[in-house]
Amino acid sequence: MAGTGETGGFAERAVARVGELFPVPDGLGLPEATALYSDGSTAQGLTEHAEIRPGDWVLVEAAAGGVGSLLVQLARVAGARVIGAARGSRKLNLVRKLGADVVVDYSAPGWTTLVREATGGVGPDVVFDGVGGEIGRAAFEVTARGGRFSVHGASSGEATLVDPVEAHLRGVTVIGLEQLFGFGPHVVRWAQRMMSHAAAGLVRPIIGQTFPLEHAADAHAAVENRTALGKTLLLI
Ligand SMILES: NC(=O)c1ccc[n+]([C@@H]2O[C@H](COP(=O)([O-])OP(=O)(O)OC[C@H]3O[C@@H](n4cnc5c(N)ncnc54)[C@H](OP(=O)(O)O)[C@@H]3O)[C@@H](O)[C@H]2O)c1
């Protein structure tokens, strides 16, 4: 495997630097390794930055998505109790199977009340916010005092904005979107660690749907209309 640069694109062949190639571990398929390369290293980096401790309550937004489905599993590996939040029963069923202790549908009003109740009224110690917008804002408001609010995306179209003074008064550490800028030099190491975890059966990449290259537009549509589970792959 090797990364091909940061701009992306689809092709049957690509040029890679020899020094950046690494072998897929025995016991792991190439599709599974592909599903883990980017999402897995991102999830690994986010988990390290959030410093999850055994027994923590961790809330994962978009928990049935590519990054979210891996965050749920990594948080469990770290000994945390996990609340997986997503939209609709099909996704929540997957999140439950991934090991979440509690699942919550954030398309239903009052969903953060369920999060608060699940954590004994305290709120989650760690929140992984990949959605932003109203969902991200509501998740920030329910984060426990002394907790970490980790931002990695804005799938809703709007990143969660948190006033630093408000975060300070609430005793919440915000690990902002800018954390991603420091991930680059670690991507290969983190991806390899995730692949080792997967080869050892500790985590399972979820490849929810695959499409032939000539149907790449359908793959994009599945991601955009929120029907995709886990990772979407093009097969060549
Ligand atoms: N993949 C990476 O390595 C990486 C790296 C850095 C940052 N990120 C960021 O992390 C976030 C998650 O990435 P991902 O690759 O895991 O994406 P993904 O698999 O496509 O998951 C995104 C999820 O966001 C949720 N969502 C909520 N509101 C949405 C909306 N208005 N439109 C579309 N989806 C919406 C959907 O789940 P529900 O239907 O359950 O709400 C969807 O499954 C993205 O914001 C991405 O930019 C990803």
The ligand as an ORCA input file, in Angstrom:
! r2SCAN-3c Opt
* xyz 0 1
  N     -11.825      9.928      6.699
  C     -10.803     10.587      7.230
  O      -9.680     10.098      7.327
  C     -11.016     11.990      7.757
  C      -9.896     12.766      8.078
  C     -10.098     14.038      8.613
  C     -11.394     14.514      8.793
  N     -12.461     13.755      8.432
  C     -13.804     14.288      8.619
  O     -14.490     13.443      9.514
  C     -15.880     13.404      9.198
  C     -16.311     11.961      9.021
  O     -15.582     11.418      7.927
  P     -15.951      9.977      7.372
  O     -14.953      9.675      6.320
  O     -16.125      9.043      8.511
  O     -17.359     10.273      6.672
  P     -18.616      9.334      6.419
  O     -18.265      7.889      6.544
  O     -19.221      9.806      5.141
  O     -19.554      9.672      7.606
  C     -20.136     10.921      7.701
  C     -21.422     10.775      8.485
  O     -21.842     12.067      8.886
  C     -23.206     12.006      9.195
  N     -23.895     13.223      8.795
  C     -24.495     14.080      9.641
  N     -25.024     15.105      8.993
  C     -24.789     14.895      7.683
  C     -25.124     15.609      6.495
  N     -25.815     16.767      6.550
  N     -24.721     15.109      5.314
  C     -24.004     13.970      5.248
  N     -23.655     13.236      6.347
  C     -24.048     13.714      7.556
  C     -23.771     10.775      8.468
  O     -24.189      9.833      9.465
  P     -25.696      9.887     10.039
  O     -26.603      9.715      8.853
  O     -25.734      8.785     11.011
  O     -25.839     11.244     10.669
  C     -22.582     10.195      7.715
  O     -22.594      8.801      7.740
  C     -16.051     14.241      7.921
  O     -16.503     15.522      8.291
  C     -14.650     14.297      7.348
  O     -14.435     15.482      6.595
  C     -12.300     12.496      7.935
*
